[in-house]
Amino acid sequence: MTIHGILLAAGRSSRMRRPKQLLPWQGRPLVRHVAETALASRLTSLVVGVGAAAPAVSQALAGLSGPSTIVVCPDYAQGLAASLRCGLGALPASTAGAVILLVDQPHITPGLINQLISAFLAAPGVPAVIPRYQGQRGNPVLLAARLFAELETLKGDVGARVILARYAATVRWLDVDDPAVVEDIDTPAAYERSQQRAHWPADERSTQ
């Protein structure tokens, strides 16, 4: 059973005021850090959807070690749904599920992605696995292939949440101790806080 990753890296980063995909993170662009994290997990392969600043973002991903595909999303300016459709369209027909990764979650680990995969494989027929930290819904999520047709009908700046609401009674929740699943980088202040957290000891990161 193959589980692939889709890294959504096409957005315009309007609140950040510069491409968040290219923000420095531990000596490399943020998008490369997240892509390498995904490729270090049990994912079969990774699709990276690019749009805004596509040439520079694609260059930042050059030479990735692991099975990966970069796709340019021509309609990225229409919102998150367009980028998601773009990524889904690049998956092989044999895909059983996809982990939807956000480019602005640098603290996500290969271990967390593997937990999502294990939870999905342990619950045949489940439509999705969603991480949860202290009662807060988080990302990334793992979506079963049977949802793909519905996801491809989405429009505007909305993600999978609209579709998942239809399956609220049957999704699998994965409770985790790491706040990384509810943290993202949308503003310069959030970027600064996230960088500071990266230097905390590992035991502190999981309790803050």
Rosetta silent file (secondary structure, phi, psi, omega in degrees, C-alpha in Angstrom):
SEQUENCE: MTIHGILLAAGRSSRMRRPKQLLPWQGRPLVRHVAETALASRLTSLVVGVGAAAPAVSQALAGLSGPSTIVVCPDYAQGLAASLRCGLGALPASTAGAVILLVDQPHITPGLINQLISAFLAAPGVPAVIPRYQGQRGNPVLLAARLFAELETLKGDVGARVILARYAATVRWLDVDDPAVVEDIDTPAAYERSQQRAHWPADERSTQ
SCORE:     score description
SCORE:     0.000 S_00000001
   1 L     0.000  121.990 -174.421    0.000    0.000    0.000 S_00000001
   2 E   -99.415  129.805  176.310    1.624    3.233   -1.133 S_00000001
   3 E  -117.099  120.335 -179.223    1.348    6.474    0.813 S_00000001
   4 E  -107.307  164.864  176.253    2.730    9.554   -0.912 S_00000001
   5 E  -110.721  146.376  171.071    3.322   13.079    0.319 S_00000001
   6 E  -123.435  117.257  177.975    2.105   16.354   -1.150 S_00000001
   7 E   -99.905  114.427 -179.323    3.998   19.443   -0.020 S_00000001
   8 E   -83.743  105.540 -175.174    1.963   22.593   -0.634 S_00000001
   9 E  -133.826   34.668 -174.299    4.571   25.235   -1.461 S_00000001
  10 L  -105.835   -7.898 -170.785    2.821   27.396   -4.045 S_00000001
  11 L   -68.844  164.792 -176.580    1.374   30.219   -1.928 S_00000001
  12 L   -88.984   -9.124  176.802    2.146   33.927   -2.157 S_00000001
  13 L    54.995   48.256 -173.735    2.951   34.398    1.566 S_00000001
  14 L   -62.379  -37.917 -179.358    1.073   37.712    1.662 S_00000001
  15 L   -75.575  -24.662  179.058    1.271   38.109    5.450 S_00000001
  16 L   -79.725  -25.533  178.827    4.969   37.258    5.496 S_00000001
  17 L    71.685    9.191  170.522    5.664   39.883    2.797 S_00000001
  18 L  -159.558  159.781 -175.619    8.295   37.626    1.197 S_00000001
  19 L   -62.178  111.855 -179.151    8.230   34.018   -0.023 S_00000001
  20 H   -65.127  -25.305  179.281    8.123   31.896    3.116 S_00000001
  21 H   -57.492  -28.032 -173.885    9.263   28.931    1.027 S_00000001
  22 H  -103.782    5.134  177.964   12.694   30.558    0.783 S_00000001
  23 L   -59.926  139.470  176.911   13.107   31.681    4.388 S_00000001
  24 E   -64.338  135.665  177.433   16.419   30.477    5.855 S_00000001
  25 E  -145.925  107.732  178.584   15.990   27.496    8.146 S_00000001
  26 L    51.587   45.058  173.599   18.978   25.781    9.716 S_00000001
  27 L    84.302    9.830  179.405   21.209   26.668    6.793 S_00000001
  28 E  -150.444  164.054  177.820   18.825   25.858    3.950 S_00000001
  29 E   -64.943  146.357 -177.210   15.566   27.203    2.493 S_00000001
  30 H   -54.456  -42.693 -177.836   12.464   26.327    4.479 S_00000001
  31 H   -62.223  -36.622  179.043   10.900   24.435    1.581 S_00000001
  32 H   -69.984  -39.191  178.268   13.939   22.182    1.287 S_00000001
  33 H   -58.254  -48.367 -177.942   13.956   21.507    5.025 S_00000001
  34 H   -67.244  -39.084  178.423   10.328   20.360    4.973 S_00000001
  35 H   -63.034  -43.049  179.912   10.860   18.316    1.800 S_00000001
  36 H   -67.140  -34.797  174.954   13.885   16.542    3.287 S_00000001
  37 H   -60.671  -46.628 -179.605   11.910   15.833    6.450 S_00000001
  38 H   -62.147  -42.459 -177.846    9.179   14.201    4.374 S_00000001
  39 H   -71.456  -16.311  176.424   11.655   12.148    2.366 S_00000001
  40 L   -84.035   -3.828 -179.841   13.242   10.873    5.576 S_00000001
  41 L   -94.074 -169.364 -179.649    9.911    9.271    6.523 S_00000001
  42 L   -86.266    8.339  176.557    8.183    6.138    5.220 S_00000001
  43 L   -58.683  141.182  179.068    6.429    8.034    2.428 S_00000001
  44 L   -67.343  -40.571  177.518    6.784    6.283   -0.921 S_00000001
  45 L  -162.018  174.304 -177.984    7.500    9.571   -2.690 S_00000001
  46 E  -130.920  132.163  171.003    6.913   13.305   -2.446 S_00000001
  47 E  -106.812  128.221  177.366    5.143   15.725   -4.789 S_00000001
  48 E  -112.414  118.665  177.882    5.989   19.399   -4.255 S_00000001
  49 E   -93.107  121.569 -178.842    3.550   21.909   -5.695 S_00000001
  50 E  -118.051  157.833 -179.349    5.150   25.277   -6.502 S_00000001
  51 L  -156.216  -81.359  175.572    3.670   28.502   -7.841 S_00000001
  52 L   -61.613  135.453 -178.897    4.727   31.862   -6.425 S_00000001
  53 L    53.582   36.840 -174.003    8.463   32.378   -6.992 S_00000001
  54 H   -54.718  -44.334 -179.590    8.439   29.009   -8.772 S_00000001
  55 H   -60.557  -44.073 -178.597   11.918   29.251  -10.374 S_00000001
  56 H   -69.600  -39.365  179.572   13.621   30.094   -7.079 S_00000001
  57 H   -67.158  -41.854  177.879   11.626   27.525   -5.104 S_00000001
  58 H   -62.126  -39.934  178.042   12.361   24.833   -7.684 S_00000001
  59 H   -63.966  -37.325  179.097   16.049   25.698   -7.523 S_00000001
  60 H   -64.275  -21.805 -178.454   15.935   25.398   -3.734 S_00000001
  61 L   -98.076   -0.276 -175.942   14.684   21.835   -4.188 S_00000001
  62 L   -60.401  136.457  174.562   17.291   20.791   -6.761 S_00000001
  63 L    76.157   22.483  177.223   19.085   17.540   -6.032 S_00000001
  64 L   -57.176  141.433  178.334   16.784   16.233   -3.319 S_00000001
  65 L   -92.184  100.859 -178.737   17.835   12.823   -2.082 S_00000001
  66 L   139.578  161.813 -177.751   14.781   10.647   -2.503 S_00000001
  67 L   -68.997  112.545 -176.517   11.886   10.044   -4.908 S_00000001
  68 E  -147.539  153.816  178.741   10.321   13.445   -5.535 S_00000001
  69 E  -134.899  133.479  175.241    8.487   15.381   -8.230 S_00000001
  70 E  -103.898  126.601  178.398    8.129   19.143   -8.563 S_00000001
  71 E  -122.190  135.815  177.333    4.945   20.339  -10.245 S_00000001
  72 E   -88.787  125.373 -178.230    4.145   23.934  -11.155 S_00000001
  73 L   -96.197  101.622 -173.464    0.584   24.870  -10.178 S_00000001
  74 L   -65.669  -25.580 -177.000   -0.572   27.430  -12.760 S_00000001
  75 L  -101.767   22.769 -173.911   -3.691   28.390  -10.810 S_00000001
  76 H   -56.917  -30.818 -177.589   -1.984   28.800   -7.425 S_00000001
  77 H   -66.984  -14.576  178.221   -3.224   32.401   -7.077 S_00000001
  78 H   -75.506  -12.832  176.809   -6.787   31.066   -6.827 S_00000001
  79 L   123.805 -178.468 -174.358   -6.003   29.715   -3.378 S_00000001
  80 H   -58.224  -38.442 -177.240   -5.128   26.607   -1.430 S_00000001
  81 H   -59.282  -38.812  179.994   -7.671   24.410   -3.204 S_00000001
  82 H   -64.776  -40.390  178.854   -5.932   24.927   -6.554 S_00000001
  83 H   -66.711  -38.359  178.509   -2.575   23.896   -5.107 S_00000001
  84 H   -65.086  -44.666  177.614   -4.125   20.820   -3.523 S_00000001
  85 H   -59.854  -40.557  179.559   -5.740   19.798   -6.814 S_00000001
  86 H   -60.037  -46.262  179.671   -2.407   20.286   -8.559 S_00000001
  87 H   -65.739  -43.108  179.418   -0.643   17.969   -6.122 S_00000001
  88 H   -61.255  -37.336 -178.546   -3.351   15.318   -6.247 S_00000001
  89 H   -67.051  -16.634 -179.031   -3.175   15.296  -10.027 S_00000001
  90 L   -94.944   -1.839 -178.502    0.498   14.329   -9.906 S_00000001
  91 L   -80.551  147.714  176.249   -0.008   11.221   -7.764 S_00000001
  92 L   -67.480  154.826 -177.339    0.174    7.745   -9.311 S_00000001
  93 L   -62.878  -23.670 -177.047   -3.105    5.884   -9.794 S_00000001
  94 L   -82.534    2.194 -175.765   -2.028    3.234   -7.293 S_00000001
  95 E   -62.268  131.121  176.406   -1.892    5.711   -4.398 S_00000001
  96 E   -91.648  -27.119 -179.189   -3.712    4.524   -1.272 S_00000001
  97 E  -170.456  165.320 -178.623   -3.395    7.795    0.600 S_00000001
  98 E  -138.402  135.201  172.562   -1.537   11.086    0.762 S_00000001
  99 E   -90.264  122.745 -177.875   -0.024   13.091    3.591 S_00000001
 100 E   -95.821  109.552 -175.641   -0.706   16.788    2.962 S_00000001
 101 E  -102.569  142.956  177.929    2.259   18.797    4.219 S_00000001
 102 E  -103.820  138.472 -175.050    2.407   22.566    4.687 S_00000001
 103 L   -68.391  -18.517 -175.694    5.595   24.427    3.841 S_00000001
 104 L  -102.197   29.352  175.305    5.361   26.583    6.969 S_00000001
 105 L  -121.870   74.788 -172.857    5.531   23.778    9.548 S_00000001
 106 L   -73.018  -14.169 -177.445    9.286   23.268   10.007 S_00000001
 107 L   -90.411   -1.934  174.565    9.033   21.405   13.309 S_00000001
 108 L   -63.453  140.434 -176.164    7.189   18.428   11.823 S_00000001
 109 L  -114.557  159.897  172.768    9.374   15.311   12.072 S_00000001
 110 H   -57.454  -35.221  179.857    9.715   12.109   10.045 S_00000001
 111 H   -61.448  -40.347  178.455    8.509   10.308   13.157 S_00000001
 112 H   -65.233  -43.962  177.893    5.216   12.181   13.169 S_00000001
 113 H   -59.610  -41.009  178.803    4.644   11.418    9.494 S_00000001
 114 H   -65.103  -34.882  176.253    5.360    7.763   10.229 S_00000001
 115 H   -62.804  -42.046  177.469    2.818    7.820   13.064 S_00000001
 116 H   -60.664  -44.867 -179.545    0.168    9.058   10.641 S_00000001
 117 H   -62.532  -45.421 -179.461    1.043    6.295    8.196 S_00000001
 118 H   -61.995  -41.806  179.445    0.950    3.602   10.890 S_00000001
 119 H   -64.185  -37.853  179.289   -2.422    4.815   12.170 S_00000001
 120 H   -67.164  -45.353 -178.328   -3.829    4.763    8.635 S_00000001
 121 H   -68.093  -26.052 -178.860   -2.576    1.264    7.894 S_00000001
 122 L   -82.754   -6.624 -176.858   -3.944   -0.003   11.207 S_00000001
 123 L  -131.690   75.297 -177.714   -7.474    1.193   10.423 S_00000001
 124 L   -54.807  133.855  177.887   -8.575   -0.114    7.005 S_00000001
 125 L    91.621   -9.335 -179.907  -11.268    2.026    5.447 S_00000001
 126 L   -66.758  137.529 -177.451  -10.629    5.125    7.533 S_00000001
 127 L   -76.216  -25.346 -177.051  -11.068    8.280    5.393 S_00000001
 128 E  -165.670  156.341  170.956   -8.343   10.294    7.081 S_00000001
 129 E  -120.234  126.490 -175.620   -5.923   10.497    9.980 S_00000001
 130 E  -123.538  126.049  177.823   -5.711   13.893   11.685 S_00000001
 131 E   -74.688  152.104 -179.213   -3.172   14.806   14.393 S_00000001
 132 E  -142.507  131.095  179.309   -4.423   16.502   17.526 S_00000001
 133 E  -120.564  116.949  179.976   -2.482   18.329   20.230 S_00000001
 134 L    48.211   45.427  177.458   -4.227   19.057   23.531 S_00000001
 135 L    84.040   -6.994  179.958   -7.599   18.989   21.804 S_00000001
 136 E   -93.732  129.902  176.118   -6.490   21.199   18.888 S_00000001
 137 E   -66.974  140.363 -176.289   -6.775   19.873   15.383 S_00000001
 138 L  -132.340 -169.927  177.091   -3.446   19.977   13.534 S_00000001
 139 L  -137.012  157.444    3.077   -1.513   19.283   10.357 S_00000001
 140 L   -77.211  162.849  176.031   -0.277   17.434    8.373 S_00000001
 141 E  -114.992  154.094  175.394   -3.232   15.165    7.665 S_00000001
 142 E  -109.019  122.927 -176.547   -3.302   11.838    5.856 S_00000001
 143 E  -111.594  131.804  177.354   -6.148   11.526    3.351 S_00000001
 144 E   -71.125  150.674 -177.402   -7.383    8.260    1.871 S_00000001
 145 H   -60.586  -25.538 -178.430   -7.499    8.010   -1.910 S_00000001
 146 H   -68.222  -11.284  176.792  -11.273    7.614   -1.829 S_00000001
 147 H   -91.135  -11.557 -170.356  -11.513   11.299   -0.898 S_00000001
 148 H   -58.940  -41.984 -178.232   -9.471   12.555   -3.843 S_00000001
 149 H   -61.459  -39.358  177.901  -12.410   13.003   -6.230 S_00000001
 150 H   -69.322  -40.029 -179.739  -14.218   15.156   -3.665 S_00000001
 151 H   -62.441  -33.018 -178.631  -11.083   17.141   -2.878 S_00000001
 152 L   -72.571   -6.993  176.384  -10.665   17.978   -6.544 S_00000001
 153 L   -91.149   -6.403 -177.343  -14.018   19.813   -6.471 S_00000001
 154 L   -66.960  148.448  177.769  -12.782   22.374   -3.930 S_00000001
 155 L  -132.600  155.287  173.545  -12.491   26.014   -4.950 S_00000001
 156 L    78.356 -159.959 -175.068  -10.876   29.090   -3.449 S_00000001
 157 L   -93.180   56.698  178.494   -8.645   29.361   -0.414 S_00000001
 158 L  -127.721  149.977  179.001   -9.928   26.274    1.381 S_00000001
 159 L  -107.964 -152.466 -174.118   -8.253   22.995    2.158 S_00000001
 160 L   -71.643  -13.957 -174.050   -9.416   19.502    2.996 S_00000001
 161 H   -55.870  -38.005 -179.080  -11.275   20.581    6.143 S_00000001
 162 H   -60.801  -43.527  179.698  -14.494   21.224    4.202 S_00000001
 163 H   -71.905  -41.304 -177.254  -14.523   17.674    2.862 S_00000001
 164 H   -64.126  -25.504  178.245  -13.399   16.105    6.131 S_00000001
 165 H   -60.484  -27.033  178.890  -16.365   17.668    7.918 S_00000001
 166 H   -72.756  -18.583 -176.145  -18.550   15.188    6.032 S_00000001
 167 H  -116.137   24.766 -173.610  -16.612   12.323    7.601 S_00000001
 168 L   -55.696  -31.435 -176.329  -16.323   13.686   11.131 S_00000001
 169 L   -79.089  -14.766 -173.402  -17.708   10.507   12.664 S_00000001
 170 L  -122.553   -3.274  177.143  -15.218    8.185   10.996 S_00000001
 171 L   -67.300  156.105  178.026  -11.891   10.027   10.776 S_00000001
 172 E  -100.410  122.876  177.417   -9.078    8.687   12.905 S_00000001
 173 E   -92.633  136.277  178.150   -7.642   11.138   15.441 S_00000001
 174 E  -115.799  103.677  179.646   -3.984   10.822   16.370 S_00000001
 175 E   -78.538  127.834 -177.106   -3.244   12.457   19.719 S_00000001
 176 L  -126.874  160.296  179.854    0.347   13.685   19.910 S_00000001
 177 L   -97.016    2.547 -173.787    2.500   15.408   22.530 S_00000001
 178 L  -106.182  120.969  179.624    4.212   17.745   20.075 S_00000001
 179 H   -69.264   -4.413 -179.693    2.779   21.250   19.459 S_00000001
 180 H   -54.596  -29.961 -175.644    4.445   21.255   16.028 S_00000001
 181 H   -72.034  -16.155 -179.383    1.174   20.065   14.504 S_00000001
 182 H  -113.979    9.065 -179.587   -0.633   23.277   15.501 S_00000001
 183 L  -109.517  140.892  172.792    2.172   25.724   14.740 S_00000001
 184 L  -146.469  174.856 -176.553    2.866   27.453   11.443 S_00000001
 185 L  -118.073   99.532 -179.780    4.758   30.453   10.117 S_00000001
 186 L  -112.585  -16.865 -176.371    2.457   33.092    8.658 S_00000001
 187 L  -135.786  162.567  176.059    4.064   36.325    9.867 S_00000001
 188 H   -56.762  -37.229  179.424    7.576   37.649   10.559 S_00000001
 189 H   -65.608  -40.895  178.435    6.864   37.407   14.294 S_00000001
 190 H   -65.610  -36.570  176.952    5.820   33.767   13.976 S_00000001
 191 H   -62.633  -44.011  179.879    8.988   33.051   12.003 S_00000001
 192 H   -63.829  -43.882  178.557   11.129   34.569   14.745 S_00000001
 193 H   -62.193  -41.234 -177.841    9.337   32.571   17.452 S_00000001
 194 H   -66.586  -37.837  176.493    9.709   29.385   15.448 S_00000001
 195 H   -63.793  -40.654  178.523   13.422   29.954   14.968 S_00000001
 196 H   -62.800  -41.665 -179.261   13.846   30.443   18.707 S_00000001
 197 H   -64.122  -30.839 -178.891   11.973   27.212   19.388 S_00000001
 198 H   -62.625  -21.088 -178.339   14.290   25.334   17.039 S_00000001
 199 L   -97.796   -0.361  176.791   17.129   25.936   19.483 S_00000001
 200 L   -72.958  154.536  171.601   15.286   24.638   22.551 S_00000001
 201 L   -59.269  150.387 -175.231   16.229   21.223   23.955 S_00000001
 202 H   -56.340  -38.200 -177.927   14.086   18.451   22.460 S_00000001
 203 H   -68.643  -29.837  177.896   12.241   17.784   25.724 S_00000001
 204 H   -74.390  -34.811 -178.480   11.205   21.435   25.995 S_00000001
 205 H   -60.147  -34.365 -175.870    9.918   21.550   22.408 S_00000001
 206 L   -84.449   -2.138 -177.975    7.336   18.876   23.157 S_00000001
 207 L  -118.871   -6.328 -177.672    5.968   20.627   26.232 S_00000001
 208 L   -86.753    0.000    0.000    5.689   24.236   25.128 S_00000001
